[in-house]
Amino acid sequence: MKSMPRWVDLFLIPAINVFLAFLVAGLVVMFIGEDPLHAMRIMIQGSLGSDYGIGYTLFYTTSFIFTGLCVAVAFHASIFNIGGEGQAGVAGIGVAIVALTLDQTHWLLVLPLAVLGAGLFGAAWAAVPAYLNAKRGSHIVITTIMFNYIAAALLIYVLNTYLKVPGSMAPESRRFAGGAHIPRLDQMAEWIGLELTRTPANISLFLALLACLLVWLLIWRTRFGYELRAFGFSEPAAVYAGMAPFRIIMITMLISGALAGMMAINVVLGELQRLNLDSVQGAGFVGIAVALMGRSHPVGVILAALLFGVLYQGGAELAFEIPAIPSQMILTIQALVILFTGSLENMVRFPMERLFLFLRLRKEAR
Amino acid sequence: MSVAEKTAGQPETAAPSAPAIELIGISKAFGPVQANKDISMQVARGTIHGIVGENGAGKSTLMSILYGFYRADKGEIRIGGVPTQIHNSDDAIRAGIGMVHQHFMLVQNFTVLENVVLGAEDGALLKPSLAKARKLLTELAHEYELEVDPDAVIHDLAVGFQQRVEILKALYRHADILILDEPTGVLTPAEADHLFRILEGLRREGKTIILITHKLREIMAITDTVSVMRRGEMTATVKTADTSPAELAELMVGRQVLLRVDKKPAQVGQTLMQIRGLRVTDRDGIERLKGIDLDLRAGEILGVAGVAGNGQSALLEVLGGITAASGGSVTLNGQALDLTAHADAGERREQGIAHVPEDRHRLGLIMSFSEWENSCFGYHDRPQYQKSRLLMDRRAMRDDAREKIEKYDIRPPSCDLAAANFSGGNQQKIVIAREVESDPDVLLVGQPTRGVDIGAIEFIHNEIVHLRDQGKAVLLVSVELDEILGLSDRIVVMFDGRISGERLPSETDQNELGLLMAGIDPKEGAA
């Protein structure tokens, strides 16, 4: 039963959900004796109030767009890929190999090859659960989550055995030389004569926006996207129409893993300029919330990623400004947003549906 | 609980002359759709009352209101003359209403006894309830020909017996009014006859029965009165003895309907598809087809009759490339098809086999896809729908869809609506249009008019006959014997994965086919 205008579904309901999440978070802040409005002001000011804050917000947003797209693409095929965390982590190895090999050349050469490396490694890490699911019917939620842990262990092994600087105790690679430094946004702004504060936000942001466009094309314009969506709605119907589930699952997961892998470009190549153990830091999981909230649509993913970017950067500022609010509090707020936008969505949806039905009936009665 | 409800639970307090059920001005809307419009109806105690109507006419909504699944926006329900509020099925049961759903509500791995008692246990311990139920079951079995082994597990029982369990459940809960929703859809003619004997027995005991069906023959055979619904309204209530199937059909559709298929004699040509010893074993290791031999000939409709679950679905799915065969050979136009290696529905389509599946919701359509996306489903990789190697040509797809909408009179004529927003008949037209327009040599059709309104049935039957007249071979699978008899040029009957007999429609009738469907060949018996 379709009773609501589209804008209600796409914008009003998410907005109400976010508002409710902030309301509850505000109550928690009040409970520990701080002023929620003040805290809110710091979060907004810290994330959007300066070019410095915006830079960091966009940096986080970039990562979340990639991991959000990763989950969204798989969602359309009814595959729940929650292995973005591991896929992004392993992709970091691919980026590091390219960067460490070619960092005496130029970033124009390093960037495309690093994209390739990140994509290949991310896709490869998604390929194993995908194959197990397509051939053996293993539950992909279980396998991808397991592969997150294996990825973490693999990363430690690779760093310790191959990439660690000899004599160093830290499990991290050497710093990439200047040839592998991709342009930051502030550097790019300089090209057109703008002066911005230095932040880790970098050219990957445009890569992320391009990825959104490509994902949109893939899902709604290509033949494979047609098959992917058909498979997602009904596997028996897809088989009836002559589609091969094995092929759809494999290709979808490869694309999904590659998208998660792109995150390593933003973090490993753009920010850290080395490979260490915590390049992903939960962004793979945030991608699930981003995809859920963004209705698995690229535009929705961008908006949701921006919201989570604000939460991350604003949260960091908040913990810095008001030490009484511990960093766990930030996690609580993020968790509340996920809870309200993901799990409790129907709580808002049903009353809204009723409201609009009522409005329409009244209009018709008149 | 209101006083009215309490008294409604004890019908003996009601006036004996009052109708068992009286509905007064019932209205119910789902959004903009008015499912029931000001419906009033009376059902006299101790009668069988039929309700007929096309799909979407509002029969099920009305019964759901009576059984407490929905609440009416307006109107009043009186049970035995007493105004009664029915908020949920508990209220309905308390008011003495029992319902036998089209899809049975039984716990598959429980015994008959456990299912009967479920939800109506007397206390924390099961034993007394079970003993009580066992005693009652024996009595009921004797009284109404409702024999079922109380200790049998449900999934071991044939559907006819499962249905009896549903009736027993209602009687165990002291139902005086029994609602049956499309009860004969899954039964053989013999099982249906048995069901009718049970219903007649219940009527003799003073129970009131409401029978929802779309089979006019059943209405004529067993009901005392019949109500006709059309587009949410009750258009007529008549005594069955005073009406005829033609009149009922006209009342249902609102215009005169041809109940018989009008077709010329078949011009049978050469054999297009030859099937020999075809076997299929499903995932659970059960052999669904146990060696099928069939010849599909050009210009001929071959009807496959049988009770659901005797291998007809497996036959359609293996020929359509959905499942792989485990043995046997199939040739098409003299060329051998390899059905055993792997199943590939796309390959079958390339070879000229089109398939209208039995279950259009599960297989034939993607309900959330728009009409134009469904209109080439399965043929989406054909060159005319491609813009480039990767991109699809949406304009071509939509133009193509619009052409089919026009030619097949699909309503509403909008290719941008999701398939779910079309009525059953129009959804089926989308599928038929797609498969017929692919210009196949062989058309496989499963249950072409299941859940399709009478008006569209006529259209779909004509399309199938039209395709036959173009010299194509048609394999028609249907559980509706009327449809098989009316449409086929030759009939085979399937029982337990085998062909149990072959007949010409002019030389057989419902009874003979019914026996074959139960695995008994009357000719062999006579010989």
Boltz contact constraints between the chains, C-beta under 6 A:
constraints:
  - contact:
      token1: [A, 1]
      token2: [B, 31]
      max_distance: 6.0
  - contact:
      token1: [A, 3]
      token2: [B, 31]
      max_distance: 6.0
  - contact:
      token1: [A, 221]
      token2: [B, 391]
      max_distance: 6.0
  - contact:
      token1: [A, 222]
      token2: [B, 390]
      max_distance: 6.0
  - contact:
      token1: [A, 222]
      token2: [B, 391]
      max_distance: 6.0
  - contact:
      token1: [A, 223]
      token2: [B, 392]
      max_distance: 6.0
  - contact:
      token1: [A, 226]
      token2: [B, 380]
      max_distance: 6.0
  - contact:
      token1: [A, 230]
      token2: [B, 366]
      max_distance: 6.0
  - contact:
      token1: [A, 233]
      token2: [B, 366]
      max_distance: 6.0
  - contact:
      token1: [A, 233]
      token2: [B, 368]
      max_distance: 6.0
  - contact:
      token1: [A, 234]
      token2: [B, 366]
      max_distance: 6.0
  - contact:
      token1: [A, 236]
      token2: [B, 362]
      max_distance: 6.0
  - contact:
      token1: [A, 236]
      token2: [B, 363]
      max_distance: 6.0
  - contact:
      token1: [A, 237]
      token2: [B, 363]
      max_distance: 6.0
  - contact:
      token1: [A, 237]
      token2: [B, 366]
      max_distance: 6.0
  - contact:
      token1: [A, 239]
      token2: [B, 322]
      max_distance: 6.0
  - contact:
      token1: [A, 240]
      token2: [B, 322]
      max_distance: 6.0
  - contact:
      token1: [A, 240]
      token2: [B, 345]
      max_distance: 6.0
  - contact:
      token1: [A, 240]
      token2: [B, 357]
      max_distance: 6.0
  - contact:
      token1: [A, 240]
      token2: [B, 363]
      max_distance: 6.0
  - contact:
      token1: [A, 241]
      token2: [B, 377]
      max_distance: 6.0
  - contact:
      token1: [A, 241]
      token2: [B, 378]
      max_distance: 6.0
  - contact:
      token1: [A, 242]
      token2: [B, 345]
      max_distance: 6.0
  - contact:
      token1: [A, 242]
      token2: [B, 346]
      max_distance: 6.0
  - contact:
      token1: [A, 242]
      token2: [B, 378]
      max_distance: 6.0
  - contact:
      token1: [A, 357]
      token2: [B, 31]
      max_distance: 6.0
